[in-house]
Amino acid sequence: MATITITTQASHDARIAEAYGNFLGLGRNATVAEIKAELVAHAKSVVKNYERNTAINSAVTGITLVTIT
């Protein structure tokens, strides 16, 4: 499996940690592990939502209306 690496500027690290700590409701700065876990969870959610919506759209497209006379 491919590896994705995210590189930040050291001057931004504190801002990222603070923002993710707030986003996660931690009451403190988030750790690198907590930020990574959130990014992984977000990526999984994006893929799941995309695949679910694609499946729903395919199912709806495949419906044939009943002709009643």
PyMOL commands that set and color helices and strands:
alter all, ss='L'
color gray80, all
select helices_A, chain A and resi 10-23+32-61
alter helices_A, ss='H'
color red, helices_A
deselect
rebuild
show_as cartoon
